[in-house]
Amino acid sequence: MKKIAIGIDFSKKTFDATIIRRDDDSYTELAYSKFNNDANGFKAFEKWVKASIKGTPESKKKSELLFCGEHTGMCSIPLCDFLARKQYFMWLESAMVIHRKCGIVREKNDKIDSKRIAEYALRNFSTDIMPYELDSKDLKRLKSLYAAHDMLTKDKVSKINQLKSGTLDASPSAKREIEKQLNHIRKSLDAIDEEIKYLLSQSQEFCYNFKLLNTFKGVGMLTIACLIIKTRNFKDMRDSRELGCYVGVVPCKQQSGTSIDKPSRTSRYRDKNANSLLTNCVISALSHNNPIIRPYYDRLIRRGVHPNKARNNCKFKIINILLAMVRNDTDFNMAIHGKSKEKWRAEQEAAAS
């Protein structure tokens, strides 16, 4: 059990840190300070932590220190990388999870937030918590390419909508300028697509899983890149239900007493980008008559299932198949991946008997 926690509240230019030590059931604040969110600030932060805990029984063991912060995107990554390289235990947690477990909050500032994060870390730490891991060079490159592709795609949609709306028709020169920008964006997207494809096919880290998943008809390069990024090349979220919940395709029921009894629905807390890519996968699989997805979809429609719900079920089925392919190191095989769960269980029981 960790005895000392350092709560970190990130912002763009600075970060606040509070050190708390656990004494039986009470918490003692050892120190608080604010640092610049840059390389010099990281070094000063490490020296401050060592000086603040000097004299405590845990001061000589890195393993006894628990660093915890909210995942705030790019603001939190540089310090996490610094601590991971120094082999400290850095716990990067969802801001929503921390907020909901801190109870009623009446006062808020950076110092109080860093203290609450430290207390949250000491109260909720367990051996199941995984420390922050450094991304490989290829994974960082893939993330950058994917982010650039996402931004350019949004820009392309924005330019197309501007041209379709007719607001530029009164000025031919303005319309030509937007069309030039649109053509440039399309060329940039093609170049990024080629670089993503080259990286996935040539990188020793990604090429094997990319070749496996590419054998499934309907799943494109961007979807594979997205899944590799979200699961850290399938090291995390290897369970289909866990990944399905993250993407937002697993329905969840809400029931309490006699007053609340809502039907099962997918949660709005989801990765919308990954969800939209899987929607495109289903549309592609249906249009190309995928030997599993098309019959499965048609079977659901014949039962009277709403088309939107049927497509959502197809997304979860795709997740199950892709994870099974990676888990079993096999290309797509209709004889293996086309079986229903009931049929597969019946065969396993027959073989066991």
N, C-alpha and C positions, 0 to 999 in steps of 0.2 A: 504493500500500500504506500502510495506517494505521501510524503509529509510536507513538501514545499511545492507550491504552485505559483507560477508567474502568469497573471492574467494580462493579456495584451489587447488594447483597443486600437484598431488600425484606422488611419485616415490617409488622405493622399500625400500630404507632405510630412506628417509626424505620426508618431504612435505613442500611446500612454501605457505604462506598465506598473502593475502593483504586485508585490511579493507578499504572499500569505503563508503562514506556517500553521499546520494542524497540531494542536495539543489536546489529545483525547477527543472531546466533543466540542472544543472551542477553537476559534480561529484568531490568530494574532497577525496583525499587519506589520510587516518588517520594514517595508520601504515603498515609496512611490516616486516616479519621475517621468519626464517626457523626453522623447528623443526624435531626431530627424529620421525620416524614412529613407535613408540612403546608406551607402557602404560605411561611411564614417560613423553614422548613428548606430549601426549594428555593432561595430567594435566597441563603442562607448557603452552600449547596452550590455554586452557580455561582461565588460569590466565592472560595471555597476552591480550586476547580479552577483558576481563573485565576491565583491566587497560587502554587499548587503547581507549575505548569508554566512559570512566569515564568523567562526566561533560556534556555529550550530553543528550537530552531529552529522548532518547531511552535506556539509560543505565540500567534502572531499570526493563525493561520488556523483558523477553526472547522472547516473541512473535514478537517483533519488529526486531529481528535479523534473517538474512537469510544466511545460510551457503550453499555454492554451490561448487560442484567439478565434475570432469569428472569421468565416470565409467571406471576404469582401472583394473577391476578384483579384485584379492585378495589384491592388494596394497591399495585399497580404503575402503575395508569393515571394518577393525578394527576401524578406526576413525569414520566411519559412525555409527557403533554400539555404540561407546562411546557417541557420540552426541545424538543419539536417546534415550539412557538410561537417559541422562541428560535433555530430553524433549526439545531439540533445534530443530528448523526446518532445516533439512538437505535435500537439493535438489541434488540428484545424477543424472546427465544428461549425455546423450551420447556424447562422444568426437567429433563425426562427426557433430552432430547438432551444438555444440558450435563453431567448426571450420568454418562451412559454414556461420554462422551468424555473424562472426567477421569481415567479409570483407577481403580486401587484406592485407596479413601479410608479412611485409618485414624483420622485426627483431624478433627474438625469443630467449627467455631464460626463466628460471623458474619463475623469478620475474614478467616479462612481462605477462607470461601466467596466473599467479594467478590474476593479475590485470584485464586482459581481461575477465576472468571467473567471477569476481565480477561485472564488468560492464554489462556483459551478463545477470547475474542474476537480476540486478536492471531494465534493459530494458525490459526483457521478462517475469518477474514474473506475474502470474495471480492467481485467486482463484481456477483455474482448476488444478494447480500443486499440486501433492500429495507428502507429505514428505516421506522420507525414513523410512521404518518400520523394526523393529527387526524380524528376523526369529525365529520361535519357535524351541525348542530343537529337535523335531522330523523332522522338515523341514531341519535343518542343517545336521542332521544325514543322511537324505535321499539324500541331495546334495552330501555329502562326498561319500556315497556308489555309487551313480550314476557316479560321476567323476572317482572313482576307476575302475568301470566297463568299462567306456569309454577308460581309459588308457590301461587297460589290453586287451581289444578287439583290439586296435591298435597294441599292442605288439604281440598278437596272429597272426594277419594278417601278420605282418612283418616276424615272424618266419616261417609261412607257405610258404610265398613267397621265403624266403631264401632256404628252402628245395626243393621247386619246380624248382628253377632256375638252380639247378645242380652245383652251385659253391662249394658245400661242398662234392661232390661225391669223390673227390680225397683223402679226409681224413675221414675215417670211425669214428675216435674218435671225430672229430669236429661235424660230423653229429649226432652222438649219444648224444653229449652234447646239441645241439639245440633241439633235440627231447625230452630230459629230461625237458628242460626249457618249451617247448610247453605243455607237459603233466602237469607240475606244474601250468602253466597259466590257463589251462582248469579246473583244480581242484579249483583254486582260483575263477574263474568266476562262477563255480557252487555254491561255498560257498556264494559269494556275491549275486547271484540270490536268494538263499534261504533267506538270511537276508533281502533283499529288499522286497520279498514276505511277510515275517513275519511282517515287519514294516508296510507295506501297509494294511495288513489284521487285525493287532492288535492295531494299533494306533487309538485313539479316533478321532484324527484330520483327518485321511485319510480313515479310513475303510469304511465309508458310501459311499463316491464317488468312491472308488475302487470297491466296490461290484456292484454299479450301472453300471459303465463303463465296468466291466468285463463280463456283459451279452451280449455285442455286439460282435458277432463272427468276428474274424479277428484282434481285438485290443489286443495286448499282455501286459504283466506286465510292460515291459520297456517303452512302449509308454505311458501308464497311469502314470508311475512315472515321465517321461519327462514332460508331460502336467501339472502335479501337481506342479512340480518345476517351470516351465516357467510362470505359471499363479498364483503362490502362493496359491495353492489349490483352483483355480478358483475364487479367489477374484479379480484378475486383468484380463483384456482382456476377458470379458464375451461375447463380441460381436464377432460373427463368422468371420466377414470381418476383424476386427482388428487382431484377432489371425491368420487368413489366410494370411494377409499381413506380419505379423511377421515371419511366417513359410516360406512364399514365394510361395504360391499357387494361389494368387489372381493376375490376369493379370492387368497390368497398361498400359495405352496408352500415347504416347508422340506425341504432335502436337503443332506446332507453325508456324503461318503464312502459307505460301505456300511452304516453303523449307523443313520443317520437318513434316512428317506425317508417323510415324512408326506404324506398327501393334501392337496390344496389346501383351505384353509379361510379364512373371513373372520377378520380380526384382532380381538382384544378391545380393541385401542387404537382407539377410535372415538368419535364424537360420538353418544352413546346417544339424546339427545333428537331430533336430526335423523333418526336411523335409525328411531325409533318413529313419527315423523310420516310418513316415507316408507312404512312398513308400513301405516299408515292409508290412505295414498293408493292403495296397491295394492288393499286391501280395497274401497275405494270404487270404484276403476276397474273391478274385477271385478263388483261388484254392479250397477253402472250400465252394464255391457256396453260398456266403452270399445272403440272399433273396432280399436285396436292391441293393448292389453294383454290383453283377453279371448282373442282368437285365439292370441296368443303363449303365454299361460299354458296354454291347452288343448293346444296343440301340444307343449309340454314334458311335460305330464302323459301324453299318449299315448306319448311316447318312453320313459316309465318313470322320469322325473325325480321325485325326492321333492318333495312340495308345498312344504316349507320352502325348498328350493333353487330351485324354480320361482318362488316369491314374491320371493326375493332377486334372481334374474335380472330379474324385472319391475321391481324398484326401480332397478336399474342402467339398464334401458331407459328408465325415466321420466327419470332424470338426463340421459341422452344426448339425449332429445327436448327437455327444457326448455332445456338449454344450447344446442342447435341453434337453437331458437326465438329465444333472446336474441342469439346470434351472428349470425343471418341477418336479424334484425329482422322476423320474420314470425309471424303468428298460426298456431295449429295447423292444419295442412293434411294431410289423410289421404294425398293424392297425393304429398306431399314426405316427410313424417315417417313414413309407413307402409312405406317401402321397407326391405328388409334391406340390410345393409352390402354383401353380395356383389352384389346387384342394382344398387345405387347405383354401385359401382365399375365394373361391366360397362357401365353407361350412360355413365359418364365416359370410359372407354376407347374406346367406340364413337364418342362425339362427338369425341374427340381425333384418331381415325384418319380 
